[in-house]
Amino acid sequence: MKLIKAYIRIFMVDDVVHALEGAGAPGLTAIEIREMGREVDKHDFKISSEYGTTYTPMVKLEIVCRDEEVHRLVETIQKNAQTGRKGDGLIFISPVEEAVRIRTGERGKSIFK
């Protein structure tokens, strides 16, 4: 199993989520975040009095999937999140050692039924 974390522009979320549903993503989590650093989009930044810096509102998507689904889902994210401007985002892929469904106690790949 793999964990895909994608950091994308907030206004691209609907397109990406609908495309992932169409690509058979087993489910995902979307979390609004504030990106700070070199990739801040100068066309869509905000000033934070809390952090004393500029930031760009972004969304972090998290998807846990089977190994064989990774390539298709990453391509789907990249294709549907791309604007061609600096700061389009990043995608990270990490191994997942174990997964347990809280309700039933199912473990591993069986949670993707």
C-alpha positions in Angstrom: 0.0 0.0 0.0 1.1 3.6 -0.6 0.2 7.0 0.8 -0.1 9.8 -1.8 0.1 13.3 -0.5 -0.7 16.0 -3.0 -0.4 19.8 -2.2 -2.5 21.6 -4.8 -4.0 25.1 -5.4 -7.2 25.6 -3.6 -9.2 26.6 -6.7 -8.2 23.3 -8.4 -9.6 21.0 -5.8 -13.0 20.4 -7.3 -11.5 19.4 -10.7 -8.9 17.1 -9.1 -11.4 15.4 -6.7 -13.9 14.7 -9.5 -11.1 13.3 -11.7 -9.9 11.1 -8.9 -13.4 9.8 -8.3 -13.6 9.0 -12.0 -10.2 7.3 -11.8 -11.4 5.0 -9.1 -9.6 6.5 -6.1 -10.6 4.4 -3.0 -11.3 7.6 -1.0 -9.4 10.7 0.0 -9.0 13.3 2.7 -8.8 17.0 1.8 -7.2 19.5 4.3 -7.0 23.2 3.8 -3.4 24.4 4.5 -1.3 27.6 4.2 1.9 27.2 2.1 4.8 29.4 2.9 8.2 29.5 1.2 9.7 29.7 -2.2 6.7 28.3 -4.1 4.3 31.0 -2.8 2.2 32.2 -5.8 2.7 35.9 -6.1 -0.6 36.2 -8.0 -2.7 34.5 -5.2 -0.9 35.2 -1.9 -2.2 36.5 1.4 -0.4 38.3 4.2 -0.5 36.6 7.6 -0.3 38.7 10.7 -0.3 35.5 12.7 2.9 34.2 11.0 4.4 37.5 9.9 4.9 36.3 6.3 3.1 35.7 3.1 1.3 32.5 2.2 -0.8 30.8 -0.4 -3.9 28.9 0.5 -3.6 25.3 -0.7 -5.2 22.0 -0.1 -3.4 18.8 0.9 -5.0 15.6 -0.5 -4.2 12.3 1.1 -5.0 9.0 -0.5 -4.1 5.5 0.7 -4.2 3.0 -2.2 -2.9 -0.2 -3.6 0.6 -0.1 -5.1 -0.8 -0.8 -8.6 -3.1 2.3 -8.4 -0.4 4.8 -7.6 0.7 5.6 -11.2 -2.8 6.2 -12.4 -3.8 8.4 -9.4 -0.6 10.5 -9.5 -1.1 11.1 -13.2 -4.7 12.1 -12.6 -3.7 14.6 -9.9 -0.9 16.0 -12.0 -3.0 16.4 -15.1 -6.0 18.0 -13.3 -4.0 20.3 -10.9 -1.6 21.8 -13.4 -2.0 25.5 -14.3 1.6 25.9 -15.7 2.4 28.6 -13.1 5.0 28.4 -10.3 3.5 27.0 -7.2 1.2 24.4 -8.8 2.1 22.0 -6.0 3.9 18.8 -5.1 3.0 15.1 -4.9 4.7 12.8 -2.4 4.4 9.0 -2.4 5.3 7.0 0.8 4.9 3.3 1.8 2.2 2.4 4.2 3.2 -0.5 6.5 -0.3 -1.4 7.9 -3.9 -0.2 7.8 -6.6 -1.2 10.3 -10.3 -0.4 9.8 -11.5 0.8 13.2 -15.1 -0.5 13.0 -14.3 -4.1 11.9 -10.6 -4.6 12.8 -9.9 -5.6 9.1 -6.2 -5.2 8.3 -4.1 -4.6 5.2 -5.3 -4.6 1.6 -8.7 -6.1 2.6 -9.8 -2.6 3.6 -10.1 -1.7 -0.1 -13.1 -4.0 -0.7 
